[in-house]
Amino acid sequence: MKAQSAKAKGRKLQQAVRDAILQSFPTLEPDDVRSTSMGAGGEDVLLSPKARKLFPYSVECKNLSKIAVYNYYQQAETNCGTHEPLVVIKQNRCKPLAVVDLEHFMKLVGDSNESIRSRK
């Protein structure tokens, strides 16, 4: 794959994540959540202070042709029945990571923020 094609593929994923955040938090403006240019250092999705309060995550996007975790996720989907699939992965000397579907994750974050707002 050409470098230009790989960057376009990565850019498309960053923009999809940006759009998912904006859709999950309708109070945010497009300037609150921005996809960075390819090759720029730091986070792949830049958040304004307002957005960071609602979505306290640092986003790194990787759009690769093959990632082994997808095999694990498919196995979790096969085994999950009516539940949400979850994959926990761990590499030596690293902390465990949880992998869930982006839509499910955005719903969790949105529900969590809604719960916090309703308690105030």
N, C-alpha and C positions, 0 to 999 in steps of 0.2 A: 504494500500500500504506500502510495506517495505521501510525503510529509504533509502536503496541502490537504489531501483527503483525510488524513488522520486528524489534523487540526479541525477540519470542518465537522467531523464526527464528534469530537470532544466538545466543540462549541455548541452543537445541537443538544447534547446532554445537559450542559450548563444552562442553556436557555430553557430546557424543559423543567429543570429543578427551580429556576427562577420563577417560571410561570406557575409551578405547583405551589410555591410559597405565596405568591401574590393571590392565587385563587383561594388558598386556605385562610388568608387573612385579608378580607375585603377592605379593611380600614387603611391598608398600606397603599401608597402611591407607587407607580412604576419606578420613580427615582429612589425609593427606599430599598429596592432589591435590584442589583445589577450584576450581570454576567461580566466577568473580566475578559480582557483580550487574551488570546492564546499566547502562551510563553511568558505572561506576566507572573511575577513571583507572588507568593501569598495565597490567600483564599481564592477559590474559583468563583464564588458568588459573594459579592460585597453587600453588606447590610448596613443601613443607616442605624443610628442609635435607637430610633423608634422600632425598627424591624428587629433589632437584636434583643429588645425586651420581650417581644412576642415569640421570637425564634432564636433561642440562645445556642446556636450551633455554628460550627465552622465547617464549611462545605468544601470538600475535595472531590472532584468528579474524575472518574476513569472510565472511558468507553473503549474497551478492548474486544478483539474478536473472540477470545476464549478466556474465560475466567473459571477456574475449577469450582468456585463457590456456587455457580449456577447448577452444577450437578447435585450438590448437596441440597440446594433449595428445591429442586425438582423432586428429590427423595422426600423432603419434608412435606411438599404439596401432596405427594402420593399417600403419605401416612397420616395427614392431618384430619381427614374426614371433614367435619363442619367447622373446625377451628382454623385460626390463622397460622400459616407456616412460619416458623422461626428457626434460623440456623445460628448456632453459636460456634464461632471458629476461634482457634488459638494457635499461635505460633510460639515456638520456644522462646523463653525470656520476654514474652510480650503479654499484655493483658488480653483477656477474651473479648471478642467483638460479637455483637448481635446483628443479624441480617434479617430485615423484614422488607416487604414490598413498599415502594415509595408512597403509594396512595394510602396504605395502612399507616405508615409512619406519620404522614401529614395529618391524617385523621386523629391519631393519638396526640400530636402536638396541639392541634386545634381544640380537641376536647379538653386537654389539660388547661389551656389558657382560658377556655370558657368557664371551667370549674373555678379557677382562681378569680376571675372577674365576678362570678355570681356570689362568692364569699365576701366580697368587699361591700 
